[in-house]
Amino acid sequence: MIEAKFRIVTPLFMGGADQSTPELRVPGIKGALRFWWRALAWNWCKGDLSKIRDLEGRIFGSTEHGQSGVIMDLCGANAKFTNESFFEKRQGLMYLGYGPIEKGKLTRDYLKPPVDAILRIRIRPKK
């Protein structure tokens, strides 16, 4: 088992099915890891998309390969959400917040930093 302790130090706009309530969830973390795995796999697999898809399915799960071989568990998250304005008089932050910030107004709540949590990752043995 791998145990990763981490701290979120910037406002985090992450949520589940109800996009109006921010929350730190394993599917969002797993999605980000999957995205970065794809980015790195392009080089490892020398651009072979079928190989990338096959390996991705084996690691993260797919209809062809079944459930993910990577099981994740999140604990200890001390997340609190807010709609405090963190970007006022900071034009660059307003630009980076495109989507949650529209016309100078914050449209969604966010997880307020710092957020400390532990991500536990287990690799299922292959059958």
N, C-alpha and C positions, 0 to 999 in steps of 0.2 A: 504494500500500500504506500502511496505517495501522499504526504500531507503538506499542503502549501498554505502558509499563513500570508495573508496579503492585506494591504490597506488601500482603499480608494481615496484619492486626495483631490479629486475634482468633482464638481456636480455631476451626478450620474442620472441620465434619463433612460431608465430600463424598467420594463414592466412585463406583466403577463397578459392574460386575455383582456383584462380591464386596463386599457392604456391610460386611464385617468389617475390610477394609483400606482406610484412607482414601487418596485420591489426588486430585490436581488434574488435571482432564481438560477438554479442549475441549468435549465435549458438555454438561457441567455448566455451564460458562461461557456457552455458546450458549443453553442453556435459560433461564438467568437473564436474559440480554439479550432473549430472546424474550418472557419474562414482562413485563419493563418496557416493551418496545415495545408490547405489547397495552394496557398500562395507559395509555400516552400516546396511542395510536391512537384510543382511545374518544373523546377530545376532538377530535382532528384530523378524524376521520371523522364527527363529530356523532352518534355512537351507531349508525351504520349497520353492523350486524354482517356483512352480506355483503361490504361494501367492506373491512372490517377483515380478514376471512378471506382475501379475494383478495390484498390487499397483503401480508399476512403470508406467504402461500404464495409469492408472487413473491420476497420477500426471503429467507425462511428455508427455503423448499422445502416441497413438499407432493406428494401423489399426483397432483394436477391439474397443478401447475407443474413438477414434476421436482425435480432437485437444487437445493440452495440456491445463491443468487447470492453468498453470503457465505462465503468459505473462510477458516478460522482455523487458526492454527498456534501452539502454545505451546512456548516454550523457556526455558531458564535457570532453571527452577523448582528451588529448593533445599529442597524440602519434606521434612520429617522427621516421622514420626508417633510419637505417644506416648499413654499412658493416664494421665499424671500428673494428679492432682486439682488443678484450677485454681480450684475453686469453694468449697472448704471455708471455712466461717465467712462465706460470702457468700450469704445466703438469696436475694437477687434474681437472682444468677447461676444458682442451682439452678432457679428458676422459668423463666428464659429458656432453660435447657437442657432443657426438657420434651421427652422422647423419648430423647435420649442419656443423660440423667440420670434414673434412676428410684429413688425412695425413698432419695435421698442418695448413690447409687452410680453411677459412670460405667459405662455399658454398652457403649461403643464407643471405639475409639481415634480420635484426631483429628490433623489437621495442626497442628503446633506453630508459633505465630508467633515471629518474623516469617518470612514466606515471600515472597521476591522472585521475580518472573517477568516475561517479556515475551510479550505476545499480539500476533501479527501477523495483520492482517485484510486480505484481498484481496477486491475486488469483481470478480466475473466479468462480462465484457461480455455484454450480451444478444445473442442471435442474431437 
